[in-house]
Amino acid sequence: MSLDPPTYLSSLQNNIRQRPIPWEGAVRAGTITDDQLSKIRAIDKVRKEQRKQTIEDDLSTYCTLFLGGGGKPGVVESAASAKRSDVVQYFLVLLGDLLEGIPALSTAFSEHSDPYKPFLPLLTHSNDPEDPKPLLTSTVLTAMIAGTPTTSRQADEALPKLFSYLSTLTKLSDGGLQDIAVLKYSALLRDKKSRHIFWNQRKETVAPLIDILKAAAGVGSNSDSATLWSGAASTRSAEASLGGGVGLQLLYHVLLVLWQLSFEGAEIGEGLEDDFDIIPLFTQLLRLSPKEKTTRLLVSSFYNILSTNRQTLLPTAVLARLPALLQNLNGRHLTDQDLLDDLKALSEMLDEYTKTQTTFDEYAAEVKAGHLRWSPPHRSPTFWAENARRILDNERGELPKKLAEIMGKAWENDKQVLAIACNDVGWLVKEVPEKRSQLEKLGLKARVMELMVEPDETVRWEALNALSGWLRYSFETK
C-alpha cells in the first residue's frame, strides 16, 4: 500500500509551483532582499541535482535564508509579516520540496537554535479549512521533524501543536484531508517520545481515528461499546469502500498509525481498551478485513497489545471471541509471511491462556470487562451453586461492585446487558440469601426495582425474578 501524498495535496502543491511570483515587486516592497532573491533563484526552477548541489555546498546560508539568524527573520517569516500569502505559500511548497530531496538540509535545520519558530504560528493562522497555509506548514514541519536523526527539545515542544492541527483534519468529513493528516501522524510516530506525546493528547489525536475505524466497522462514532460487543455492527465490506464510506487506503493508514502506537502496549494497552474498546473494535475489523495488509496490521497490533497486558486484556480478547476468529483465519490461504508468523504467535498465546481458565475465571473476566452477554455461566444452576459465594467474597466483593456499576448505566443500545445483570443478581440472592444486605448496600435491590418498569420486556422479566427472591427470603426471615 503506497504512502505517496494524497491527490489533493499533490494537486495543491503543483498549482502553487506553477504560479508566477512578482519577485521584483516583493523586493521593492521590502518583503525580501536582493540577496535573498538571488539565493532563491539559484535553487528555484532548476534541475534537482543542481539544486541539491547548491544547497549542500552552502547549508548554513540556506538555513539562515529560511529560518533567519543574527536577529533577522527568514523569508517565510518576513513574507508572513508582510501578509504576502502568495509568497508564503510558494516558500512553503519550495521548502517542502527541498526537505524531501535533500536530507542534509533537515539535519542542518535541526541544529538551528529555534528551527520551528517561523512556522508554528502559521498552523493557527486561519480557521478556514480552504486556507492552504496551515496545511502546507504542517507538511514542512512534518518533514523537518521526521527528517532528523534524533528528536530534540524543540521538536518535542513543537509536536503537540502540530498534532493538534493535524487532529482538526481527522475530524473533518473529507476523506482526502483525513488521509493527509494520518500519513503525517505515521511519519512523526517514529520513536517512543513522539508516541507518548501523541498518546497524551489522545482525546485530540486517537479519538478521531477510532471514530474512523468505527465507521469502517459499521458502528456510529456516537455509539457506546454495546454494538461491538453485541455483534450488531454492519458486516458490509468492499474492496474500495468499507462501512461509513471509509476507503481502503484510509483504513490502512489509520491501522498503520495504531500499529505504530501499539509498540507502547505496556504503557497504553489498558488505556486503549478502557477509553476506546480497542479489542472488540479490532476484532470486528479483523472479521471484515478485505486485504492481507490490513489483516497483518490488525493481528500484529493485537499481539503487541495483548502480549504486554496478558493478565488484564487476554480475558477481554476471549470475551470478544477472538480465538474463534483466529481459528477461522488459520484456515484461510494466507501468503504474507509476517502475517503468518504473527498469527501463529497470537493464536498460541490465546490457546495457552484459555487452557488455564476455569468457568469462574471466564465469568469474572466478563464482569470486569464491563459488558455482559448470555455466555453459558449465566444460565447454569451448577455454576451458581458452586460459585455464588466466591463471587461475593472474591477480592473483597469486587465483582458485585462491578455488577452495580454495569447496572447503573442505561445501555440504550443493548438492553440485554441489564437483563443479564438482573439474572445474576437473582442467582446471588437465591444461592447466598444471608448476603442480601451486601447487595442492598451497593444499591442493587433499588436498581432492580427501578428496572421492573423498564420498557424492554426481557429486562422487566429478569428484574421481577430477581426481586421475587429478595421478597421470598424477606418473608421467610420475619
Secondary structure, DSSP 8 states (H G I E B T S, - for coil): ------HHHHHHHHHHHTS---HHHHHHTTSS-HHHHHHHHHHTTS-HHHHHHHHHTTHHHHHHHHH-BTTB--HHHHHHHTT-HHHHHHHHHHHHHHHHH-HHHHHHHHTSSSTTTTTHHHHTS-S-TT-HHHHHHHHHHHHHHHTSSS--HHHHHHHHHHHHHHHHHHTSS-HHHHHHHHHHHHHH--SHHHHHHHHHTTTTTHHHHHHHHHHHTT--TT--THHHHHT-S-----SSB-GGG-BHHHHHHHHHHHHHHGGGHHHHHHHHHHHH-HHHHHHHHHHH--SHHHHHHHHHHHHHHHHTSHHHHHHHHHHTTHHHHHHHHHTS----HHHHHHHHHHHHHHHHHHHT--HHHHHHHHHHHT-----GGGG-HHHHHHHHHHHHHTTTTHHHHHHHHHHTS--TT-THHHHHHHHHHHHHHHH-GGGHHHHHHTTHHHHHHHHTT-SSHHHHHHHHHHHHHHHHHHHHT-
